[in-house]
Amino acid sequence: MNNPEIFEKTYNEYWKKLNAFSYTMTQDKDLAQNIVQDVFVDLWERKEELNINAIEPFLFRAVKNQVFKHYQNNRFDKTILEEKFEDYIIDNFSTIDPEVMDLLYAALDKLPEKRKEVLLMYKFQDMTIDQIAEELGISKQTVKNQISSAVKQLREGLKDLAWLAPFIIFNQKF
């Protein structure tokens, strides 16, 4: 990374993805950009002492650590970040890398059958609450309750997948 051209190429190649990853965790555009910028400044300043085998995981881990450091320094609860990550997984369920999908399907399979059906109709088939209620012959409130319960249950099941965040986000097409 001592070579300015290699550094610039790395910056240009990863800036957008790292910024999207940072924004996903912070939900703050300026903070996300500042965090990514700090990571690249640190990378350049420490270029002599760093020995990086794989740049992608290094950069994503560095961004994640900077986000956690920011929230820790500002006395925010880390669980807020975990929830945002879980929301991201749930909201982008159909676009996640196939290898990770197996783990997610295991969490999905733990849902009761009706709850899973409602969630799949809502997330994968892009059906509205009204359409689902009509299709299944249940009330709109029941549909809302089932979706809410499914998301809550998936969140619980996905807590163990937080370590996959950099890989999931990295494989997204932004």
Disulfide bonds with the S-S distance in Angstrom:
none
